[in-house]
Amino acid sequence: MKTILIAGGTGLVGTRIIELLDPKEYHINILTRSPKPAKNNITYHHWDIEKGIIDEHALDADYLINLTGAGIADARWTDSRKKLLIDSRVNSTMLIYSAMKKANRKFKVAVSASAIGYYGDQGDKVLDESSNPGDEFLSTCCMLWEDASSKLSEVASQNRILRVGLVLSSVGGALPKILMTKAIRVFNYFGNGKQYYSWIHIDDISRMFIHLLQSPGYNTIYNGVTPRPLMNKKFTEEVRDAIGSGVVIPAPSFGLKLALGEMSNVVLNSNRVIPKNFIAEGFEYRYIDLTPAVEDLLARNI
């Protein structure tokens, strides 16, 4: 049986990855600050990033999926929050790296999350994995994150980075917030609605991580998005269509900037990102179009 170490395995994407992995094929080690008793094919191991503590038994793994990091949109971006967003990503990755070096161990494959925030606000420009980064906080955060993840090449035979787009799930992330006003059949787009959103169904992004563990591949960087990015207004209309009916109205950008400060970039930035490397490698999407993707999420409550 193969063993996968998952850092951040209790989050939205990590939880779904675990649900999709074959329990007869994989044993899963999860790093967590609050370990629980082992169950089925899952063992929980303690770590404390701030104290630099990690259970060395967790390192007995063939593969690594690294999903750690405080939520980008969970709190206003004060200076201390920005530091936490960077440190939670960089320090956790470096803790795994240093522990593997000390133990003289090596993963067969390591796959680390990053985000399409790497590209910053680039308007209508089509962005692939070779595109330049932006020059704002999200871009800096992702670059530092990826710099740390690149160190894992020393402790993994193959090392890959997956820049995750807007993950859609009915149980967490952005979609439940978008649907908060569905009862009154009102749906908001942001600003002028012309900024591109590059999204991905929770099952497809989870399958992407698994695919990168299993496939030989030739690339290091991948964009975890559907091949069909949408302008925000069109995105909102297609979500509305999945519900059935309703009006789509703007939420003015000045109000968002006033309420959220710099964090308003999360919804106002335009990221027209395509998954060039996944397409080239023949990854089979299950959800390319938004309306049926949302219908599926709501029907299955995932």
FIFI-84583 format. One line per 8 residues: number of its first residue (from 1); their letters; for each residue x, y, z of C-alpha. Coordinates in Angstrom, 1 decimal. Example, Ala and Ser with C-alpha at 12.3 -4.5 7.8 and 13.67 -1.06 7.14 Angstrom:
<atoms>
1	AS	12.3/-4.5/7.8; 13.7/-1.1/7.1
</atoms>
This chain:
<atoms>
1	MKTILIAG	0.0/0.0/0.0; 1.3/3.5/-0.9; 1.4/6.2/1.7; 0.5/9.9/1.1; 1.5/12.6/3.6; -1.1/15.5/3.4; -0.4/18.8/5.0; -3.6/20.8/5.2
9	GTGLVGTR	-5.6/17.6/4.9; -8.5/18.8/7.1; -9.3/21.8/4.8; -11.8/22.0/1.9; -9.7/20.5/-0.9; -7.7/18.2/1.4; -10.9/16.6/2.7; -12.2/16.0/-0.8
17	IIELLDPK	-8.9/14.5/-2.0; -9.1/12.0/0.9; -12.7/11.1/-0.1; -11.6/10.4/-3.7; -8.5/8.4/-2.9; -9.0/4.6/-3.0; -8.6/3.4/0.6; -7.4/0.0/-0.7
25	EYHINILT	-4.6/1.6/-2.5; -3.5/4.4/-0.2; -2.7/5.0/3.4; -2.9/8.7/4.4; -0.9/10.5/7.0; -2.4/13.9/8.0; -0.4/16.6/9.7; -2.6/18.5/12.2
33	RSPKPAKN	-2.2/20.5/15.3; -5.0/18.4/17.0; -4.5/14.7/16.1; -7.4/12.4/16.3; -7.4/8.6/16.7; -6.6/6.7/13.5; -9.5/5.4/11.5; -9.7/3.2/8.4
41	NITYHHWD	-6.7/4.2/6.2; -6.0/7.5/7.9; -3.4/8.3/10.6; -3.2/11.8/12.2; 0.2/13.2/13.2; 1.0/16.2/15.3; 2.9/19.3/14.1; 3.2/22.8/15.3
49	IEKGIIDE	4.5/25.2/12.6; 5.3/28.0/15.0; 7.3/25.8/17.3; 8.9/23.9/14.5; 7.6/20.5/15.7; 6.7/17.7/13.4; 6.0/14.0/14.2; 8.8/12.2/12.3
57	HALDADYL	6.5/9.1/11.8; 4.5/11.2/9.4; 7.5/11.4/7.1; 7.3/7.7/6.4; 5.4/8.4/3.1; 5.9/7.9/-0.6; 4.1/11.0/-1.7; 3.4/14.5/-0.4
65	INLTGAGI	0.4/16.8/-1.0; 1.1/20.2/0.6; -2.0/22.4/1.0; -1.1/24.4/4.1; -1.9/28.1/4.5; -4.2/30.5/6.3; -7.4/31.5/4.4; -6.7/34.3/2.0
73	ADARWTDS	-10.2/35.9/2.4; -10.9/34.9/6.0; -9.9/38.3/7.6; -9.0/41.9/6.5; -5.4/42.3/5.4; -3.7/44.1/8.2; 0.1/44.0/8.3; -0.1/41.2/10.9
81	RKKLLIDS	-2.6/39.3/8.8; -0.4/39.6/5.7; 2.6/38.2/7.7; 0.4/35.3/8.8; -0.7/34.5/5.2; 2.9/34.3/4.1; 4.4/32.6/7.2; 1.7/29.9/7.3
89	RVNSTMLI	2.7/28.9/3.8; 6.4/29.4/3.8; 7.2/28.1/7.3; 5.0/25.0/7.0; 6.7/24.0/3.7; 10.2/24.7/5.1; 9.4/22.6/8.2; 8.5/19.6/6.0
97	YSAMKKAN	11.7/20.2/3.9; 14.0/20.5/6.9; 12.5/17.4/8.6; 12.9/15.3/5.5; 16.5/16.5/5.0; 17.2/15.6/8.7; 15.6/12.2/8.3; 17.5/11.6/5.0
105	RKFKVAVS	14.2/10.7/3.4; 12.8/11.4/-0.1; 9.3/11.4/-1.5; 8.7/9.9/-4.9; 6.5/12.9/-5.8; 5.6/16.1/-4.0; 2.7/18.3/-5.1; 2.3/21.7/-3.5
113	ASAIGYYG	-0.5/24.2/-3.8; 0.0/27.8/-4.9; -2.7/30.1/-6.3; -3.5/32.0/-9.5; -3.1/35.1/-7.3; 0.5/34.7/-8.5; -0.5/36.5/-11.8; -2.1/39.5/-10.2
121	DQGDKVLD	-4.5/41.7/-12.0; -3.8/41.4/-15.7; -7.1/42.4/-17.3; -8.0/40.6/-20.5; -4.5/39.1/-21.0; -4.6/35.3/-21.4; -2.3/33.8/-18.8; -0.6/30.4/-18.8
129	ESSNPGDE	2.0/28.8/-16.6; 4.8/30.8/-18.3; 3.2/34.2/-17.7; 4.9/36.7/-15.5; 3.8/37.3/-11.9; 1.9/40.5/-10.8; 3.3/43.2/-8.5; 0.9/43.2/-5.6
137	FLSTCCML	0.5/41.4/-2.3; -1.1/38.2/-3.6; 1.6/37.9/-6.2; 4.4/38.4/-3.6; 2.7/35.9/-1.3; 2.5/33.2/-4.0; 6.1/33.8/-5.2; 7.4/33.3/-1.7
145	WEDASSKL	5.2/30.3/-1.3; 6.5/28.8/-4.5; 10.1/29.6/-3.6; 9.7/27.5/-0.5; 8.0/24.7/-2.4; 10.8/24.6/-5.0; 13.1/23.5/-2.1; 11.2/20.3/-2.0
153	SEVASQNR	13.0/19.3/-5.1; 15.8/18.3/-2.8; 13.6/15.8/-1.0; 11.4/14.6/-3.8; 12.3/12.8/-7.0; 9.5/14.8/-8.8; 8.3/18.2/-7.4; 5.3/20.0/-8.8
161	ILRVGLVL	3.4/23.2/-8.0; -0.4/23.6/-8.7; -1.7/27.1/-8.9; -5.2/26.8/-7.7; -8.0/28.9/-9.1; -11.4/29.8/-7.6; -12.5/26.4/-6.1; -16.3/25.9/-6.2
169	SSVGGALP	-17.9/23.7/-3.6; -21.4/23.9/-1.9; -19.9/23.2/1.5; -17.2/25.9/1.7; -15.2/28.5/-0.2; -16.7/31.2/-2.4; -19.9/29.5/-3.7; -21.9/29.5/-0.4
177	KILMTKAI	-21.2/33.3/-0.1; -22.3/33.9/-3.7; -25.5/32.0/-2.9; -26.3/33.8/0.4; -29.1/35.8/-1.4; -30.5/33.0/-3.5; -33.6/32.8/-1.4; -34.6/36.3/-2.6
185	RVFNYFGN	-33.4/35.5/-6.1; -30.7/38.3/-6.1; -27.2/37.6/-7.3; -24.3/40.2/-7.1; -21.5/40.7/-9.5; -18.6/43.0/-8.4; -17.6/46.3/-9.9; -18.2/46.5/-13.6
193	GKQYYSWI	-18.3/42.7/-13.8; -15.7/42.6/-16.6; -12.9/41.0/-14.6; -12.2/37.4/-15.4; -12.7/34.6/-12.9; -10.8/31.4/-13.4; -12.7/28.7/-11.5; -12.6/24.9/-10.9
201	HIDDISRM	-15.0/22.3/-9.5; -13.9/20.8/-6.2; -13.8/17.3/-7.8; -11.6/18.4/-10.7; -9.1/20.3/-8.5; -8.9/17.2/-6.2; -8.4/14.9/-9.2; -5.7/17.3/-10.4
209	FIHLLQSP	-3.7/16.8/-7.3; -4.1/13.0/-7.5; -3.3/13.1/-11.2; 0.0/14.9/-10.5; 1.0/12.2/-8.0; 0.3/9.4/-10.4; 1.3/10.8/-13.8; 4.9/10.9/-15.1
217	GYNTIYNG	4.3/14.4/-16.5; 7.0/16.8/-17.8; 6.1/20.1/-16.2; 6.7/21.7/-12.8; 4.0/24.4/-12.7; 0.3/23.7/-13.4; -2.7/26.0/-13.4; -5.6/24.4/-11.5
225	VTPRPLMN	-8.5/26.0/-13.4; -11.1/25.0/-16.0; -10.3/25.9/-19.6; -13.3/28.3/-19.6; -12.7/31.4/-17.5; -15.6/33.8/-17.4; -16.1/37.5/-16.8; -17.6/38.1/-13.4
233	KKFTEEVR	-21.0/39.2/-14.6; -21.3/36.2/-16.9; -20.0/34.0/-14.1; -22.8/35.3/-11.8; -25.4/34.9/-14.5; -24.4/31.2/-15.0; -24.6/30.6/-11.2; -28.0/32.2/-11.3
241	DAIGSGVV	-29.0/29.9/-14.2; -28.0/26.9/-12.1; -30.5/28.0/-9.4; -33.2/28.7/-12.0; -34.1/32.3/-11.9; -33.2/35.7/-10.3; -31.8/39.1/-11.0; -28.1/39.9/-11.4
249	IPAPSFGL	-27.1/43.3/-10.0; -23.7/45.0/-9.4; -22.0/45.6/-6.0; -20.1/48.8/-6.6; -16.3/48.5/-6.4; -16.0/51.6/-4.2; -18.2/49.9/-1.5; -16.1/46.7/-1.7
257	KLALGEMS	-12.8/48.7/-1.4; -14.3/50.6/1.6; -15.5/47.4/3.3; -12.6/45.1/2.5; -9.6/47.4/1.9; -6.8/45.8/-0.1; -8.5/42.4/0.3; -11.1/43.6/-2.3
265	NVVLNSNR	-8.5/42.6/-4.9; -9.6/39.0/-4.3; -12.9/39.8/-6.1; -12.0/42.7/-8.3; -8.8/41.4/-9.9; -9.0/39.9/-13.4; -7.2/36.6/-13.9; -7.8/35.1/-17.3
273	VIPKNFIA	-5.9/31.9/-16.7; -5.8/28.8/-18.8; -4.5/25.3/-17.8; -2.1/24.9/-20.8; -0.1/22.1/-19.2; -3.1/20.1/-18.1; -4.5/20.4/-21.6; -1.2/19.3/-23.1
281	EGFEYRYI	-1.1/16.3/-20.9; -4.6/15.2/-21.7; -6.2/15.7/-18.3; -9.9/14.8/-18.6; -12.1/17.5/-17.0; -15.5/16.5/-15.7; -16.8/20.0/-15.4; -15.8/22.6/-18.0
289	DLTPAVED	-19.0/24.7/-18.0; -20.1/26.6/-15.0; -23.9/26.1/-14.9; -23.8/22.3/-14.9; -20.9/22.4/-12.5; -22.9/24.4/-9.9; -26.0/22.2/-10.5; -23.8/19.1/-9.7
297	LLARNI	-22.4/20.7/-6.6; -25.8/21.6/-5.2; -27.4/18.2/-6.2; -24.6/16.2/-4.4; -24.0/18.7/-1.6; -20.2/18.6/-2.0
</atoms>
